[in-house]
Amino acid sequence: MLGVCGAGLARSLWAGTRAWQWGSRGRSLALARAAGGLRAGDWRPSEGRGPRGPRGRGLRLSAAAVVSSAPRPLQPYLRLMRLDKPIGTWLLYLPCTWSIGLAAEPGGFPDWYMLSLFGTGAVLMRGAGCTINDMWDQDYDKKVTRTASRPIAAGDISTFQSFVFLGGQLTLALGVLLCLNYYSIALGAASLLLVITYPLMKRITYWPQLALGLTFNWGALLGWSAVKGSCDPSVCLPLYFSGIMWTLIYDTIYAHQDKRDDALIGLKSTALRFREDTKQWLSGFSVAMLGALSLVGVNSNQTAPYYAALAAVGVHLAHQIYTLDIHRPEDCWEKFTSNRTIGLMLFLGIVLGNLWKEKETDETKKNIDNRTEN
């Protein structure tokens, strides 16, 4: 869906993620040694093709394992879409769920049809975004240990094949977009420029994570309009802003995995901009995110469960930032992936808060009836 990504399958289970990291270690070290790069102790998660259990144990359920079990000719395309690492799809999809949940009628559940439609769009547009990114960055990816095994950089897929594949993904995404109202179709199409230009930002600014935030959180606008027919600025704009702040948090953490390689090949990121001040910046982004979400709650008449979820999100962010070790790539990856929990907590708070509205309404009606009888 053009509006759902500037950029389905479930994220790997915790054990699957750890197993993937273990299985990728040997390939990362081999690449590093071949390039005369990192020492044995400096490994980072790589773009491996599938996890193996620690000490040679069998595979456990994970998205990477599913991709590895697919027919071999399809595997490079599935990895190009990052279907083996669905955390990005989750981070793209969750702002859509927030918006759809907030747009639900008081006392009702979110529109399940819209949730499924946006989920499909998130898979397709995250895949399209990754394809565009890898086409732009193939020469850079060859020089970075973590990305050297990506299909285009590794030569598993040609540029022409990836271009054709991109066309197929965008065509399917367009089909999803056309299921929405005219306002949402126009709004979704407007994000295409962000989708195409985001991968170039790391070449010209130390704030490519901001460009990613503008792209990845478009669904915060689109979800509401898909349900209501248009955007309510008092809700959608602070929700969009909070999503941008969230992206600045998790993608800065993600960027710390590659900061050494990025500095060597001339790419920019907020990780290189903030350096040792990263935690202070992330704390500021967290305060801004929580403040904007509080404004969303006030403007959408949210109830106690929403604010309880907001408090839980604040605690999670504080713990994430306090315990972050920006010099350990594996810890950065762990903290990055934990942001799915933040998104799910907030979505749950929105749903329960909306259901609570009916309870409050019923109690109010009962009080009014009692006063009338008296």
C-alpha positions in Angstrom: 0.0 0.0 0.0 1.6 3.2 -1.2 0.7 5.1 2.0 1.5 2.3 4.4 5.3 2.3 3.7 7.7 4.8 2.9 9.4 1.6 2.8 1.1 -11.5 7.1 4.0 -13.1 8.5 4.7 -13.0 12.3 7.9 -11.8 13.8 10.4 -14.4 14.9 9.9 -15.8 18.3 12.5 -14.7 20.9 14.3 -18.0 20.8 14.2 -17.9 17.0 15.8 -14.5 16.9 18.6 -15.6 19.2 19.1 -18.7 17.2 19.3 -16.6 14.0 22.0 -14.4 15.6 24.0 -17.5 16.5 23.7 -19.0 13.0 24.7 -15.7 11.4 27.8 -15.4 13.4 30.0 -17.6 11.4 29.1 -15.9 8.1 29.6 -12.4 9.5 33.1 -13.4 10.8 34.0 -15.0 7.5 33.0 -11.9 5.6 34.9 -9.7 8.1 38.1 -11.7 7.9 37.9 -11.8 4.1 37.7 -8.0 4.1 40.4 -7.7 6.7 37.8 -6.1 8.9 36.4 -7.0 12.3 38.1 -9.2 14.8 36.4 -12.4 16.1 35.0 -10.6 19.1 33.3 -7.9 17.0 30.6 -9.8 15.3 27.2 -8.4 14.5 23.9 -9.9 13.3 24.2 -10.5 9.6 21.6 -11.0 6.8 21.8 -14.7 7.2 19.5 -17.1 5.3 18.2 -18.9 8.3 18.8 -19.8 11.9 20.4 -22.9 13.4 19.9 -23.7 17.0 22.8 -23.2 19.5 25.3 -26.1 19.6 23.8 -27.7 16.5 20.3 -28.2 17.9 17.4 -28.3 15.4 15.6 -25.3 14.0 12.8 -23.6 15.9 9.9 -21.8 14.4 10.9 -18.5 12.9 10.3 -16.4 9.8 13.9 -17.0 8.8 13.3 -20.8 8.9 10.1 -20.4 6.8 12.1 -18.5 4.2 14.9 -21.1 4.3 12.3 -23.8 3.6 10.9 -22.1 0.6 11.9 -23.3 -3.0 15.5 -22.2 -3.6 14.8 -19.9 -6.6 12.3 -17.9 -4.4 14.5 -17.4 -1.4 16.5 -14.4 -2.7 13.3 -12.6 -3.5 11.8 -13.4 -0.1 15.0 -12.2 1.6 15.0 -9.1 -0.6 11.5 -8.3 0.9 13.0 -9.0 4.3 10.4 -11.7 5.0 13.0 -13.5 7.0 13.1 -10.4 9.3 9.5 -9.2 9.8 10.3 -6.8 12.6 10.4 -4.0 10.0 6.9 -5.0 8.8 5.6 -4.8 12.3 7.1 -1.3 12.9 5.5 -0.2 9.7 2.1 -1.8 10.4 1.7 -0.8 14.1 1.1 3.0 13.5 -1.6 1.9 11.1 -3.3 -0.1 13.8 -3.1 2.8 16.3 -4.9 5.0 13.8 -7.5 2.4 12.9 -8.1 1.7 16.5 -8.6 5.3 17.4 -11.0 5.7 14.6 -13.3 3.0 15.9 -16.7 3.8 17.2 -16.9 4.2 21.0 -17.4 0.9 22.6 -16.5 -1.0 19.5 -13.5 -3.0 18.2 -11.3 -1.8 15.4 -12.4 -2.5 11.9 -10.9 -6.0 11.3 -11.2 -5.7 7.5 -9.1 -2.6 7.6 -6.6 -4.2 9.9 -6.1 -7.1 7.5 -6.0 -4.8 4.5 -3.3 -2.6 6.0 -1.4 -5.7 7.2 -1.3 -7.0 3.6 -0.2 -3.5 2.4 2.5 -3.4 5.1 4.1 -6.6 3.9 4.0 -5.5 0.3 5.2 -1.9 0.8 7.9 -2.9 3.3 9.1 -5.3 0.7 9.0 -2.6 -2.0 10.8 -0.2 0.2 13.5 -2.7 1.0 13.9 -3.5 -2.8 14.3 0.2 -3.6 16.7 0.6 -0.7 18.9 -2.3 -1.9 18.8 -1.2 -5.5 20.1 2.3 -4.4 22.6 0.9 -1.9 24.0 -2.2 -3.6 27.5 -0.8 -3.9 27.5 0.3 -0.3 26.0 -2.9 0.9 29.0 -4.9 -0.5 31.3 -2.9 1.8 29.3 -3.5 5.0 29.6 -6.8 6.9 26.0 -6.9 8.0 24.6 -6.2 4.5 27.1 -7.9 2.2 24.9 -11.0 1.9 21.8 -9.1 0.8 20.6 -10.6 -2.5 21.5 -7.8 -4.9 24.8 -7.1 -3.2 25.7 -10.8 -3.2 24.7 -11.2 -6.9 21.8 -13.5 -6.2 19.5 -11.2 -8.0 20.3 -8.8 -10.8 19.3 -5.1 -10.8 16.9 -5.8 -13.7 15.3 -8.7 -11.9 14.9 -6.6 -8.7 13.3 -3.8 -10.8 10.7 -6.3 -12.3 10.1 -7.7 -8.8 9.6 -4.1 -7.5 7.0 -3.5 -10.2 5.1 -6.6 -9.1 5.0 -5.6 -5.5 3.9 -2.0 -6.3 1.1 -3.4 -8.6 -0.2 -5.6 -5.8 0.1 -2.7 -3.3 -1.9 -0.5 -5.7 -4.6 -3.1 -5.7 -4.8 -2.9 -1.9 -4.8 0.9 -2.0 -7.7 0.9 -4.5 -9.9 -0.8 -1.9 -9.9 2.4 0.1 -11.9 5.6 -0.3 -10.8 8.3 -2.8 -9.4 10.6 -0.1 -7.2 7.7 1.2 -6.1 6.7 -2.3 -4.9 10.2 -2.9 -3.3 10.4 0.5 -1.6 7.0 0.0 -0.3 8.0 -3.4 1.3 11.1 -1.9 3.7 9.0 0.1 5.4 7.5 -2.9 7.9 10.3 -3.2 9.0 9.6 0.4 9.3 5.9 -0.4 11.6 6.5 -3.3 13.8 9.2 -1.8 14.3 7.9 1.7 17.2 5.6 0.8 19.1 8.6 -0.6 19.0 10.6 2.6 21.9 8.8 4.3 24.1 10.2 1.6 23.2 13.9 2.2 22.2 14.3 5.9 22.9 13.0 9.3 19.1 12.7 9.8 18.0 9.9 7.5 16.1 8.4 10.5 13.8 11.5 10.3 13.1 10.8 6.7 12.3 7.2 7.6 10.0 8.4 10.3 8.1 10.6 7.9 7.7 7.6 5.6 7.1 4.7 8.0 4.4 6.5 9.9 2.3 7.6 7.0 -0.2 4.9 8.1 -1.0 7.0 11.2 -2.7 9.4 8.8 -4.0 6.8 6.3 -5.6 4.4 8.9 -7.9 7.1 10.3 -8.9 8.4 6.8 -9.6 4.9 5.6 -12.2 4.4 8.4 -13.6 8.0 8.7 -13.2 9.3 5.1 -10.7 12.0 6.0 -8.2 13.0 8.6 -8.9 14.7 11.8 -5.8 17.0 12.3 -6.3 17.2 16.1 -5.8 13.4 16.4 -3.9 12.4 13.3 -1.1 15.0 13.4 0.0 14.4 17.0 -0.2 10.6 16.3 2.0 11.0 13.2 4.4 13.2 15.2 4.6 10.6 18.0 5.4 7.9 15.4 8.2 10.0 13.9 9.7 10.4 17.4 9.4 6.6 17.9 11.2 5.9 14.6 14.0 8.3 15.6 14.4 6.2 18.8 14.4 2.7 17.3 16.2 3.5 14.1 19.0 5.4 15.8 19.5 2.3 18.0 19.5 0.2 14.8 22.0 2.5 13.1 24.6 2.0 15.9 25.1 -1.5 14.5 26.7 -0.1 11.4 28.3 3.1 12.6 31.9 2.0 12.0 31.3 0.8 8.5 29.1 3.9 7.7 31.9 6.2 8.8 34.4 4.4 6.6 32.3 4.5 3.5 30.9 8.0 4.0 27.3 7.3 4.9 25.5 9.4 7.6 23.1 8.6 10.4 21.8 9.9 13.7 24.1 7.3 15.4 27.1 9.1 14.0 25.5 12.5 14.7 24.7 11.8 18.4 27.6 9.5 19.2 28.1 9.3 23.0 25.1 11.7 23.5 22.7 9.1 22.0 20.9 8.3 25.3 20.2 12.0 26.0 18.7 12.4 22.5 16.7 9.3 22.8 15.3 10.4 26.1 14.2 13.7 24.5 12.5 11.9 21.7 10.8 9.7 24.2 9.4 12.6 26.1 8.2 14.2 22.9 6.6 10.9 21.8 4.7 10.4 25.1 3.6 14.1 25.2 2.2 13.8 21.7 0.4 10.5 22.5 -1.1 12.2 25.6 -2.5 14.9 23.4 -3.9 12.2 21.1 -5.6 10.7 24.1 -7.1 14.0 25.2 -8.3 14.9 21.7 -9.9 11.5 21.1 -11.5 11.3 24.5 -9.5 8.2 25.6 -10.0 6.5 28.9 -8.0 4.9 31.7 -6.7 1.8 29.8 -5.2 4.0 27.2 -3.3 6.1 29.8 -2.2 2.9 31.6 -0.8 1.6 28.3 1.0 5.0 27.8 2.6 4.6 31.2 3.8 1.1 30.3 5.2 2.4 27.1 7.1 5.1 29.1 8.5 2.5 31.4 9.6 0.3 28.5 11.3 3.2 26.8 13.1 4.2 29.9 14.4 0.7 30.5 15.3 0.3 26.8 17.4 3.5 26.8 18.9 3.0 30.3 20.2 -0.5 29.5 21.3 0.2 25.9 24.9 -0.5 25.1 25.5 1.4 21.8 28.9 -0.3 21.4 27.5 -3.8 21.3 25.7 -4.5 18.0 23.9 -7.5 19.3 22.4 -5.4 22.2 21.4 -2.8 19.7 19.6 -5.4 17.6 17.9 -6.7 20.8 16.7 -3.3 21.8 15.6 -2.5 18.3 13.4 -5.6 18.0 11.9 -4.9 21.4 10.0 -2.0 20.0 7.4 -4.3 18.6 6.3 -4.7 22.2 5.9 -1.0 22.6 3.7 -0.8 19.5 1.5 -3.7 20.6 1.1 -2.3 24.1 -0.1 1.0 22.7 -2.5 -0.7 20.3 -3.9 -2.8 23.2 -4.4 0.3 25.3 -6.3 2.0 22.4 -8.6 -1.0 22.0 -9.3 -1.3 25.7 -9.7 2.4 26.1 -12.2 2.5 23.3 -14.2 -0.4 24.9 -14.1 1.5 28.2 -15.9 4.4 26.6 -19.1 2.3 26.2 -18.8 1.4 29.9 -18.6 5.0 30.9 -21.5 5.9 28.5 -23.7 3.2 30.0 -23.0 4.3 33.5 -23.7 7.9 32.5 -27.0 7.0 31.0 -27.9 5.0 34.1 -27.2 8.0 36.3 -29.3 10.2 34.1 -32.2 7.8 34.2 -32.0 7.5 38.0 -32.0 11.3 38.4 -35.0 11.5 36.0 -36.9 8.9 38.0 -36.2 10.7 41.3 
